[in-house]
């Protein structure tokens, strides 16, 4: 009989449990501004494992950052002067949502729908 290991299960890529001490470290780093991606690169745990450990520890996760293109010149002033988000989106070749998000990121208080 030969020593055949073909049915042997490969070792897990990530440890199965995160110790309480490591969870505290993860929480501290996350609170200091590290992203989940940075923590995954720094520690030998999967994204899902770290995310779950932080949530279980009572950490409130930050929403993911939405990458926005640079604000086109004149966009904010045009909105403040009465142009609609839809008009600005068409003028600048962007989606409505992208235009709205840029205005919000610039600190613009949006008008109610249909108000000048």
N, CA, C and O atoms as a GROMACS GRO file, in nm:
protein
  464
    1UNK      N    1   0.082  -0.116   0.000
    1UNK     CA    2   0.000   0.000   0.000
    1UNK      C    3   0.089   0.125   0.000
    1UNK      O    4   0.183   0.136   0.079
    2UNK      N    5   0.058   0.218  -0.088
    2UNK     CA    6   0.140   0.339  -0.096
    2UNK      C    7   0.084   0.447  -0.005
    2UNK      O    8  -0.034   0.445   0.032
    3UNK      N    9   0.170   0.538   0.028
    3UNK     CA   10   0.130   0.649   0.115
    3UNK      C   11   0.074   0.760   0.027
    3UNK      O   12   0.148   0.850  -0.014
    4UNK      N   13  -0.055   0.756  -0.003
    4UNK     CA   14  -0.120   0.851  -0.093
    4UNK      C   15  -0.190   0.959  -0.012
    4UNK      O   16  -0.278   0.929   0.069
    5UNK      N   17  -0.150   1.086  -0.033
    5UNK     CA   18  -0.210   1.198   0.040
    5UNK      C   19  -0.307   1.276  -0.047
    5UNK      O   20  -0.337   1.392  -0.017
    6UNK      N   21  -0.356   1.217  -0.154
    6UNK     CA   22  -0.442   1.290  -0.246
    6UNK      C   23  -0.573   1.333  -0.182
    6UNK      O   24  -0.635   1.429  -0.226
    7UNK      N   25  -0.617   1.263  -0.077
    7UNK     CA   26  -0.741   1.302  -0.013
    7UNK      C   27  -0.718   1.394   0.107
    7UNK      O   28  -0.813   1.433   0.175
    8UNK      N   29  -0.591   1.429   0.132
    8UNK     CA   30  -0.561   1.518   0.243
    8UNK      C   31  -0.612   1.659   0.212
    8UNK      O   32  -0.597   1.710   0.100
    9UNK      N   33  -0.671   1.719   0.310
    9UNK     CA   34  -0.724   1.854   0.294
    9UNK      C   35  -0.612   1.956   0.307
    9UNK      O   36  -0.531   1.946   0.400
   10UNK      N   37  -0.604   2.054   0.215
   10UNK     CA   38  -0.498   2.156   0.229
   10UNK      C   39  -0.519   2.239   0.354
   10UNK      O   40  -0.632   2.261   0.399
   11UNK      N   41  -0.411   2.286   0.409
   11UNK     CA   42  -0.419   2.370   0.530
   11UNK      C   43  -0.495   2.498   0.496
   11UNK      O   44  -0.484   2.552   0.386
   12UNK      N   45  -0.572   2.544   0.592
   12UNK     CA   46  -0.646   2.669   0.572
   12UNK      C   47  -0.549   2.784   0.551
   12UNK      O   48  -0.443   2.789   0.613
   13UNK      N   49  -0.586   2.874   0.462
   13UNK     CA   50  -0.502   2.989   0.435
   13UNK      C   51  -0.503   3.089   0.550
   13UNK      O   52  -0.404   3.158   0.573
   14UNK      N   53  -0.613   3.097   0.623
   14UNK     CA   54  -0.628   3.193   0.730
   14UNK      C   55  -0.656   3.120   0.862
   14UNK      O   56  -0.726   3.018   0.862
   15UNK      N   57  -0.603   3.171   0.973
   15UNK     CA   58  -0.637   3.112   1.103
   15UNK      C   59  -0.787   3.119   1.126
   15UNK      O   60  -0.855   3.209   1.075
   16UNK      N   61  -0.839   3.023   1.203
   16UNK     CA   62  -0.984   3.016   1.220
   16UNK      C   63  -1.037   3.113   1.325
   16UNK      O   64  -1.149   3.162   1.310
   17UNK      N   65  -0.963   3.141   1.428
   17UNK     CA   66  -1.011   3.228   1.535
   17UNK      C   67  -0.918   3.347   1.554
   17UNK      O   68  -0.797   3.337   1.535
   18UNK      N   69  -0.976   3.460   1.591
   18UNK     CA   70  -0.898   3.578   1.623
   18UNK      C   71  -0.904   3.596   1.773
   18UNK      O   72  -1.012   3.603   1.831
   19UNK      N   73  -0.789   3.604   1.836
   19UNK     CA   74  -0.785   3.617   1.982
   19UNK      C   75  -0.841   3.752   2.025
   19UNK      O   76  -0.846   3.847   1.947
   20UNK      N   77  -0.882   3.759   2.150
   20UNK     CA   78  -0.939   3.882   2.206
   20UNK      C   79  -0.836   3.995   2.198
   20UNK      O   80  -0.872   4.109   2.168
   21UNK      N   81  -0.710   3.964   2.225
   21UNK     CA   82  -0.605   4.067   2.219
   21UNK      C   83  -0.592   4.124   2.078
   21UNK      O   84  -0.577   4.245   2.060
   22UNK      N   85  -0.598   4.037   1.979
   22UNK     CA   86  -0.586   4.082   1.839
   22UNK      C   87  -0.710   4.163   1.801
   22UNK      O   88  -0.698   4.262   1.729
   23UNK      N   89  -0.827   4.123   1.847
   23UNK     CA   90  -0.949   4.200   1.818
   23UNK      C   91  -0.936   4.340   1.876
   23UNK      O   92  -0.979   4.437   1.812
   24UNK      N   93  -0.878   4.353   1.995
   24UNK     CA   94  -0.856   4.486   2.054
   24UNK      C   95  -0.760   4.568   1.968
   24UNK      O   96  -0.781   4.687   1.945
   25UNK      N   97  -0.653   4.502   1.920
   25UNK     CA   98  -0.559   4.570   1.830
   25UNK      C   99  -0.629   4.616   1.703
   25UNK      O  100  -0.613   4.730   1.659
   26UNK      N  101  -0.707   4.526   1.644
   26UNK     CA  102  -0.780   4.560   1.521
   26UNK      C  103  -0.872   4.678   1.545
   26UNK      O  104  -0.878   4.770   1.464
   27UNK      N  105  -0.943   4.676   1.657
   27UNK     CA  106  -1.035   4.785   1.692
   27UNK      C  107  -0.961   4.917   1.706
   27UNK      O  108  -1.007   5.021   1.658
   28UNK      N  109  -0.847   4.912   1.773
   28UNK     CA  110  -0.768   5.034   1.793
   28UNK      C  111  -0.718   5.091   1.660
   28UNK      O  112  -0.726   5.211   1.635
   29UNK      N  113  -0.667   5.003   1.575
   29UNK     CA  114  -0.617   5.047   1.444
   29UNK      C  115  -0.732   5.103   1.358
   29UNK      O  116  -0.715   5.204   1.290
   30UNK      N  117  -0.846   5.036   1.363
   30UNK     CA  118  -0.961   5.082   1.285
   30UNK      C  119  -1.008   5.218   1.336
   30UNK      O  120  -1.038   5.308   1.256
   31UNK      N  121  -1.014   5.234   1.468
   31UNK     CA  122  -1.056   5.362   1.527
   31UNK      C  123  -0.957   5.474   1.492
   31UNK      O  124  -0.996   5.590   1.483
   32UNK      N  125  -0.830   5.437   1.473
   32UNK     CA  126  -0.728   5.536   1.438
   32UNK      C  127  -0.731   5.572   1.290
   32UNK      O  128  -0.656   5.660   1.245
   33UNK      N  129  -0.818   5.505   1.213
   33UNK     CA  130  -0.833   5.542   1.072
   33UNK      C  131  -0.795   5.437   0.971
   33UNK      O  132  -0.818   5.456   0.851
   34UNK      N  133  -0.737   5.325   1.015
   34UNK     CA  134  -0.705   5.220   0.919
   34UNK      C  135  -0.832   5.165   0.857
   34UNK      O  136  -0.935   5.155   0.924
   35UNK      N  137  -0.826   5.129   0.730
   35UNK     CA  138  -0.940   5.068   0.663
   35UNK      C  139  -0.935   4.917   0.683
   35UNK      O  140  -0.834   4.862   0.728
   36UNK      N  141  -1.044   4.850   0.649
   36UNK     CA  142  -1.044   4.704   0.656
   36UNK      C  143  -0.938   4.647   0.564
   36UNK      O  144  -0.873   4.548   0.599
   37UNK      N  145  -0.919   4.708   0.448
   37UNK     CA  146  -0.818   4.660   0.353
   37UNK      C  147  -0.678   4.667   0.412
   37UNK      O  148  -0.596   4.577   0.392
   38UNK      N  149  -0.649   4.774   0.485
   38UNK     CA  150  -0.518   4.788   0.550
   38UNK      C  151  -0.501   4.680   0.657
   38UNK      O  152  -0.394   4.621   0.669
   39UNK      N  153  -0.607   4.654   0.734
   39UNK     CA  154  -0.599   4.551   0.838
   39UNK      C  155  -0.578   4.413   0.779
   39UNK      O  156  -0.504   4.332   0.833
   40UNK      N  157  -0.644   4.386   0.666
   40UNK     CA  158  -0.627   4.255   0.600
   40UNK      C  159  -0.483   4.239   0.552
   40UNK      O  160  -0.428   4.129   0.559
   41UNK      N  161  -0.422   4.346   0.504
   41UNK     CA  162  -0.283   4.340   0.458
   41UNK      C  163  -0.186   4.321   0.575
   41UNK      O  164  -0.080   4.262   0.559
   42UNK      N  165  -0.224   4.371   0.692
   42UNK     CA  166  -0.135   4.368   0.808
   42UNK      C  167  -0.148   4.240   0.891
   42UNK      O  168  -0.051   4.196   0.952
   43UNK      N  169  -0.267   4.181   0.893
   43UNK     CA  170  -0.293   4.064   0.978
   43UNK      C  171  -0.326   3.941   0.891
   43UNK      O  172  -0.374   3.956   0.779
   44UNK      N  173  -0.300   3.822   0.942
   44UNK     CA  174  -0.323   3.699   0.862
   44UNK      C  175  -0.467   3.648   0.868
   44UNK      O  176  -0.490   3.529   0.888
   45UNK      N  177  -0.563   3.738   0.850
   45UNK     CA  178  -0.704   3.701   0.853
   45UNK      C  179  -0.773   3.753   0.728
   45UNK      O  180  -0.728   3.850   0.667
   46UNK      N  181  -0.881   3.688   0.692
   46UNK     CA  182  -0.956   3.731   0.574
   46UNK      C  183  -1.034   3.859   0.603
   46UNK      O  184  -1.056   3.896   0.718
   47UNK      N  185  -1.073   3.926   0.497
   47UNK     CA  186  -1.154   4.048   0.507
   47UNK      C  187  -1.280   4.018   0.588
   47UNK      O  188  -1.315   4.092   0.681
   48UNK      N  189  -1.346   3.912   0.552
   48UNK     CA  190  -1.473   3.876   0.620
   48UNK      C  191  -1.451   3.848   0.768
   48UNK      O  192  -1.531   3.889   0.852
   49UNK      N  193  -1.343   3.777   0.799
   49UNK     CA  194  -1.314   3.742   0.939
   49UNK      C  195  -1.288   3.868   1.022
   49UNK      O  196  -1.339   3.881   1.133
   50UNK      N  197  -1.209   3.962   0.968
   50UNK     CA  198  -1.179   4.086   1.039
   50UNK      C  199  -1.305   4.170   1.053
   50UNK      O  200  -1.332   4.224   1.161
   51UNK      N  201  -1.382   4.183   0.947
   51UNK     CA  202  -1.505   4.262   0.950
   51UNK      C  203  -1.601   4.206   1.056
   51UNK      O  204  -1.656   4.282   1.135
   52UNK      N  205  -1.619   4.075   1.057
   52UNK     CA  206  -1.708   4.011   1.153
   52UNK      C  207  -1.658   4.031   1.296
   52UNK      O  208  -1.737   4.058   1.387
   53UNK      N  209  -1.526   4.018   1.317
   53UNK     CA  210  -1.470   4.035   1.451
   53UNK      C  211  -1.493   4.177   1.501
   53UNK      O  212  -1.525   4.197   1.618
   54UNK      N  213  -1.476   4.276   1.414
   54UNK     CA  214  -1.498   4.415   1.454
   54UNK      C  215  -1.645   4.440   1.489
   54UNK      O  216  -1.675   4.504   1.589
   55UNK      N  217  -1.734   4.389   1.406
   55UNK     CA  218  -1.878   4.406   1.433
   55UNK      C  219  -1.916   4.338   1.564
   55UNK      O  220  -1.988   4.395   1.645
   56UNK      N  221  -1.867   4.215   1.584
   56UNK     CA  222  -1.896   4.142   1.708
   56UNK      C  223  -1.841   4.214   1.831
   56UNK      O  224  -1.895   4.201   1.941
   57UNK      N  225  -1.733   4.292   1.812
   57UNK     CA  226  -1.673   4.367   1.924
   57UNK      C  227  -1.745   4.499   1.946
   57UNK      O  228  -1.707   4.576   2.035
   58UNK      N  229  -1.849   4.527   1.867
   58UNK     CA  230  -1.927   4.648   1.886
   58UNK      C  231  -1.874   4.770   1.812
   58UNK      O  232  -1.917   4.882   1.838
   59UNK      N  233  -1.780   4.748   1.720
   59UNK     CA  234  -1.725   4.860   1.642
   59UNK      C  235  -1.825   4.898   1.534
   59UNK      O  236  -1.877   4.811   1.462
   60UNK      N  237  -1.852   5.027   1.521
   60UNK     CA  238  -1.938   5.076   1.414
   60UNK      C  239  -1.851   5.100   1.293
   60UNK      O  240  -1.760   5.182   1.296
   61UNK      N  241  -1.879   5.026   1.186
   61UNK     CA  242  -1.798   5.038   1.065
   61UNK      C  243  -1.833   5.165   0.988
   61UNK      O  244  -1.949   5.205   0.981
   62UNK      N  245  -1.730   5.226   0.932
   62UNK     CA  246  -1.749   5.344   0.848
   62UNK      C  247  -1.803   5.299   0.713
   62UNK      O  248  -1.772   5.190   0.666
   63UNK      N  249  -1.885   5.384   0.649
   63UNK     CA  250  -1.930   5.348   0.515
   63UNK      C  251  -1.812   5.353   0.418
   63UNK      O  252  -1.718   5.430   0.439
   64UNK      N  253  -1.817   5.273   0.313
   64UNK     CA  254  -1.706   5.276   0.218
   64UNK      C  255  -1.700   5.412   0.150
   64UNK      O  256  -1.801   5.478   0.128
   65UNK      N  257  -1.578   5.452   0.118
   65UNK     CA  258  -1.561   5.581   0.051
   65UNK      C  259  -1.599   5.567  -0.095
   65UNK      O  260  -1.563   5.471  -0.163
   66UNK      N  261  -1.672   5.667  -0.142
   66UNK     CA  262  -1.710   5.670  -0.283
   66UNK      C  263  -1.611   5.761  -0.353
   66UNK      O  264  -1.600   5.880  -0.320
   67UNK      N  265  -1.538   5.706  -0.447
   67UNK     CA  266  -1.442   5.787  -0.520
   67UNK      C  267  -1.515   5.874  -0.620
   67UNK      O  268  -1.592   5.825  -0.703
   68UNK      N  269  -1.490   6.002  -0.613
   68UNK     CA  270  -1.556   6.097  -0.702
   68UNK      C  271  -1.452   6.160  -0.794
   68UNK      O  272  -1.336   6.177  -0.756
   69UNK      N  273  -1.494   6.194  -0.914
   69UNK     CA  274  -1.403   6.267  -1.002
   69UNK      C  275  -1.382   6.408  -0.947
   69UNK      O  276  -1.458   6.453  -0.861
   70UNK      N  277  -1.280   6.478  -0.996
   70UNK     CA  278  -1.261   6.616  -0.951
   70UNK      C  279  -1.384   6.700  -0.984
   70UNK      O  280  -1.452   6.676  -1.083
   71UNK      N  281  -1.410   6.798  -0.901
   71UNK     CA  282  -1.524   6.886  -0.924
   71UNK      C  283  -1.498   6.974  -1.046
   71UNK      O  284  -1.400   7.048  -1.049
   72UNK      N  285  -1.585   6.964  -1.148
   72UNK     CA  286  -1.566   7.049  -1.266
   72UNK      C  287  -1.575   7.197  -1.228
   72UNK      O  288  -1.657   7.235  -1.144
   73UNK      N  289  -1.492   7.281  -1.290
   73UNK     CA  290  -1.498   7.424  -1.261
   73UNK      C  291  -1.638   7.480  -1.288
   73UNK      O  292  -1.698   7.450  -1.392
   74UNK      N  293  -1.687   7.558  -1.196
   74UNK     CA  294  -1.816   7.623  -1.214
   74UNK      C  295  -1.937   7.541  -1.175
   74UNK      O  296  -2.049   7.593  -1.176
   75UNK      N  297  -1.919   7.415  -1.141
   75UNK     CA  298  -2.032   7.327  -1.108
   75UNK      C  299  -2.110   7.380  -0.988
   75UNK      O  300  -2.232   7.394  -0.994
   76UNK      N  301  -2.040   7.408  -0.880
   76UNK     CA  302  -2.106   7.452  -0.758
   76UNK      C  303  -2.177   7.586  -0.780
   76UNK      O  304  -2.293   7.603  -0.742
   77UNK      N  305  -2.107   7.680  -0.843
   77UNK     CA  306  -2.168   7.812  -0.867
   77UNK      C  307  -2.291   7.801  -0.957
   77UNK      O  308  -2.391   7.869  -0.935
   78UNK      N  309  -2.284   7.715  -1.058
   78UNK     CA  310  -2.399   7.698  -1.148
   78UNK      C  311  -2.519   7.643  -1.071
   78UNK      O  312  -2.632   7.686  -1.095
   79UNK      N  313  -2.494   7.549  -0.979
   79UNK     CA  314  -2.604   7.496  -0.898
   79UNK      C  315  -2.661   7.605  -0.807
   79UNK      O  316  -2.782   7.621  -0.796
   80UNK      N  317  -2.571   7.679  -0.744
   80UNK     CA  318  -2.616   7.785  -0.652
   80UNK      C  319  -2.691   7.896  -0.727
   80UNK      O  320  -2.772   7.967  -0.668
   81UNK      N  321  -2.663   7.909  -0.857
   81UNK     CA  322  -2.731   8.010  -0.939
   81UNK      C  323  -2.859   7.957  -1.003
   81UNK      O  324  -2.918   8.026  -1.086
   82UNK      N  325  -2.902   7.835  -0.965
   82UNK     CA  326  -3.032   7.788  -1.010
   82UNK      C  327  -3.035   7.672  -1.107
   82UNK      O  328  -3.143   7.619  -1.135
   83UNK      N  329  -2.920   7.630  -1.159
   83UNK     CA  330  -2.923   7.514  -1.249
   83UNK      C  331  -2.958   7.389  -1.171
   83UNK      O  332  -2.924   7.376  -1.053
   84UNK      N  333  -3.026   7.297  -1.236
   84UNK     CA  334  -3.065   7.172  -1.169
   84UNK      C  335  -2.950   7.072  -1.175
   84UNK      O  336  -2.858   7.084  -1.255
   85UNK      N  337  -2.958   6.972  -1.087
   85UNK     CA  338  -2.858   6.866  -1.087
   85UNK      C  339  -2.860   6.795  -1.222
   85UNK      O  340  -2.755   6.762  -1.278
   86UNK      N  341  -2.978   6.771  -1.275
   86UNK     CA  342  -2.991   6.703  -1.404
   86UNK      C  343  -2.925   6.784  -1.516
   86UNK      O  344  -2.855   6.728  -1.601
   87UNK      N  345  -2.948   6.915  -1.516
   87UNK     CA  346  -2.885   7.001  -1.616
   87UNK      C  347  -2.732   6.996  -1.604
   87UNK      O  348  -2.662   6.986  -1.705
   88UNK      N  349  -2.683   7.004  -1.483
   88UNK     CA  350  -2.538   7.001  -1.461
   88UNK      C  351  -2.478   6.867  -1.502
   88UNK      O  352  -2.370   6.861  -1.559
   89UNK      N  353  -2.550   6.759  -1.472
   89UNK     CA  354  -2.501   6.626  -1.510
   89UNK      C  355  -2.486   6.617  -1.661
   89UNK      O  356  -2.385   6.566  -1.711
   90UNK      N  357  -2.586   6.665  -1.734
   90UNK     CA  358  -2.581   6.663  -1.881
   90UNK      C  359  -2.467   6.751  -1.932
   90UNK      O  360  -2.391   6.710  -2.020
   91UNK      N  361  -2.455   6.870  -1.878
   91UNK     CA  362  -2.352   6.964  -1.922
   91UNK      C  363  -2.211   6.908  -1.902
   91UNK      O  364  -2.124   6.927  -1.986
   92UNK      N  365  -2.190   6.839  -1.790
   92UNK     CA  366  -2.056   6.792  -1.754
   92UNK      C  367  -2.033   6.644  -1.788
   92UNK      O  368  -1.928   6.589  -1.754
   93UNK      N  369  -2.131   6.581  -1.853
   93UNK     CA  370  -2.113   6.441  -1.894
   93UNK      C  371  -2.103   6.343  -1.779
   93UNK      O  372  -2.027   6.247  -1.786
   94UNK      N  373  -2.180   6.368  -1.674
   94UNK     CA  374  -2.178   6.279  -1.558
   94UNK      C  375  -2.319   6.229  -1.531
   94UNK      O  376  -2.416   6.280  -1.588
   95UNK      N  377  -2.330   6.129  -1.446
   95UNK     CA  378  -2.463   6.081  -1.407
   95UNK      C  379  -2.522   6.176  -1.304
   95UNK      O  380  -2.451   6.255  -1.242
   96UNK      N  381  -2.652   6.167  -1.288
   96UNK     CA  382  -2.723   6.248  -1.188
   96UNK      C  383  -2.664   6.220  -1.049
   96UNK      O  384  -2.634   6.312  -0.973
   97UNK      N  385  -2.649   6.092  -1.018
   97UNK     CA  386  -2.600   6.052  -0.887
   97UNK      C  387  -2.459   6.105  -0.860
   97UNK      O  388  -2.430   6.155  -0.751
   98UNK      N  389  -2.373   6.094  -0.959
   98UNK     CA  390  -2.235   6.141  -0.944
   98UNK      C  391  -2.234   6.293  -0.922
   98UNK      O  392  -2.160   6.342  -0.836
   99UNK      N  393  -2.314   6.366  -0.997
   99UNK     CA  394  -2.321   6.511  -0.983
   99UNK      C  395  -2.372   6.548  -0.845
   99UNK      O  396  -2.317   6.637  -0.780
  100UNK      N  397  -2.477   6.482  -0.800
  100UNK     CA  398  -2.534   6.507  -0.668
  100UNK      C  399  -2.430   6.480  -0.559
  100UNK      O  400  -2.416   6.560  -0.466
  101UNK      N  401  -2.358   6.367  -0.570
  101UNK     CA  402  -2.258   6.332  -0.470
  101UNK      C  403  -2.143   6.433  -0.466
  101UNK      O  404  -2.091   6.464  -0.358
  102UNK      N  405  -2.104   6.486  -0.582
  102UNK     CA  406  -1.999   6.588  -0.585
  102UNK      C  407  -2.047   6.714  -0.514
  102UNK      O  408  -1.973   6.773  -0.434
  103UNK      N  409  -2.169   6.755  -0.541
  103UNK     CA  410  -2.223   6.874  -0.474
  103UNK      C  411  -2.226   6.854  -0.323
  103UNK      O  412  -2.189   6.944  -0.247
  104UNK      N  413  -2.271   6.738  -0.278
  104UNK     CA  414  -2.274   6.710  -0.135
  104UNK      C  415  -2.133   6.710  -0.075
  104UNK      O  416  -2.111   6.763   0.034
  105UNK      N  417  -2.037   6.650  -0.147
  105UNK     CA  418  -1.899   6.647  -0.100
  105UNK      C  419  -1.840   6.788  -0.090
  105UNK      O  420  -1.753   6.814  -0.007
  106UNK      N  421  -1.888   6.878  -0.174
  106UNK     CA  422  -1.843   7.017  -0.171
  106UNK      C  423  -1.914   7.098  -0.063
  106UNK      O  424  -1.885   7.217  -0.045
  107UNK      N  425  -2.007   7.036   0.009
  107UNK     CA  426  -2.076   7.102   0.119
  107UNK      C  427  -2.197   7.184   0.077
  107UNK      O  428  -2.245   7.267   0.154
  108UNK      N  429  -2.246   7.161  -0.043
  108UNK     CA  430  -2.362   7.235  -0.092
  108UNK      C  431  -2.488   7.181  -0.028
  108UNK      O  432  -2.508   7.060  -0.021
  109UNK      N  433  -2.574   7.271   0.020
  109UNK     CA  434  -2.704   7.230   0.071
  109UNK      C  435  -2.799   7.222  -0.048
  109UNK      O  436  -2.828   7.322  -0.114
  110UNK      N  437  -2.847   7.101  -0.074
  110UNK     CA  438  -2.931   7.080  -0.193
  110UNK      C  439  -3.070   7.137  -0.173
  110UNK      O  440  -3.127   7.134  -0.063
  111UNK      N  441  -3.124   7.188  -0.283
  111UNK     CA  442  -3.261   7.240  -0.281
  111UNK      C  443  -3.359   7.122  -0.284
  111UNK      O  444  -3.325   7.012  -0.326
  112UNK      N  445  -3.479   7.150  -0.238
  112UNK     CA  446  -3.584   7.049  -0.253
  112UNK      C  447  -3.620   7.039  -0.400
  112UNK      O  448  -3.600   7.133  -0.477
  113UNK      N  449  -3.671   6.928  -0.436
  113UNK     CA  450  -3.708   6.905  -0.576
  113UNK      C  451  -3.808   7.012  -0.625
  113UNK      O  452  -3.909   7.038  -0.560
  114UNK      N  453  -3.778   7.072  -0.740
  114UNK     CA  454  -3.868   7.168  -0.800
  114UNK      C  455  -3.858   7.309  -0.743
  114UNK      O  456  -3.933   7.397  -0.784
  115UNK      N  457  -3.764   7.331  -0.650
  115UNK     CA  458  -3.750   7.466  -0.594
  115UNK      C  459  -3.629   7.536  -0.659
  115UNK      O  460  -3.524   7.475  -0.679
  116UNK      N  461  -3.647   7.663  -0.690
  116UNK     CA  462  -3.538   7.738  -0.754
  116UNK      C  463  -3.425   7.770  -0.659
  116UNK      O  464  -3.327   7.832  -0.698
   0.00000   0.00000   0.00000
